[in-house]
Amino acid sequence: MFKKIIVNLPSNIGDTILTLPALDRLHSNYPQAKLTLICSKQTQELFSRYSYNNETLLFDKRWEARKKFKFSLSLRHKYDLIVDFKNSLLPLFTGTKRTPFFRRFTKNLPAKDRYLHLIKNITPCKTKTIAQFLLTEDEVKKWKLTQPKQSIFVACASNALQKRYPYNLLKELVINLTKHFPVTILGQETDRQFYKDILSIPGVNDLVGKTKIHEVFYLLNNCARLLVCVDSSIMHIASYLDIPIIAMFGQTSVFKYGPWSKKYTVIKRNDLACVPCENPHCRFNHECMEINPKRVLEAINNILNGHETNT
């Protein structure tokens, strides 16, 4: 039915990762269609490695209005369908069938399911395969030589201060983990200041600032025994890849943004009435993220021993 499909992706990495199940379903229903993805500067490199992709187009929200208008007009009458995950005005310029503009979602509907809901009327078939993000032979060789398999991966930093797992508690957790498992810590170079001397603990493999996002997909898929994390894009990647997850949540909603792997545990403070407040500003100094490391260790052991998922 649709031979040329263009998809307007969210601007940031986290929201874009949440669209992947919807993109898989779209590809499963139209495997022969040419797929064009409109990316931001943050997401274009990732999707240049996307196994389903035929083309990426860059759109920068910081462009001046004239350049945005010229870009929009360049898409006119070139596609059979535009899937607009950003709910923008862009489809008005394409002159083609589009996903709904007016959207009503059930309260607390998971973010990834909102994207699936947008395409439900045009994707009757279930998802058959999931995408890959392709590495070069040299990249694969590098990680095979340097990265231990079956490592416990840790990603507990965040650009949002209210989502971070406190440094002192994380250090205690990592010290205990390294007594039994190799530990690999992922993050951006800007997270190095948060992790500090945790990165030099014996048994810790420091990959902070040393991976690109497509390499994170490869490492989690090939080397992770499980992921210990906070609400982040790395957690969403692990969910997409169905990696076991231990996630610490505070002010953000587990229902909307929690993990969806077959095996996961969400740990939160059940003794605080304000959780989740969904407010970035906190007069209690983000007490909700002060979660006892013993609870995290217990959850790790439960998952490794095959116990049931819990939240």
Buried (B, 14 or more C-beta within 10 A) or exposed (E): EBEBBBBBBBBEBBBBBBBBBBBBBBBBBBEEBBBBBBBBEBBBEBBBBBEBBEEBBEBEEEEEEEEBEEBBEEBEEEBBBBBBBBBBEBBEBBEBBBBEEEEEEEEEBBBBBBBBBBBEEBBEEEBEEBBBBBBEEEBBEEBEEEBEEEBBBBBBBBEBEBBBBBBEBBBBBBBBBBEEBBBBBBBBEEBBEBBEEBBEBEBBBBBBEEBBBBBBBBBBBEBBBBBBBBBBBBBBBBBBBBBBBBBBBBBBBBEBBBBBBEBBBBBBBEEBEBBBBEEEEBEEEBBBBBBEBEBBBBBBEBBBEEEEBEE
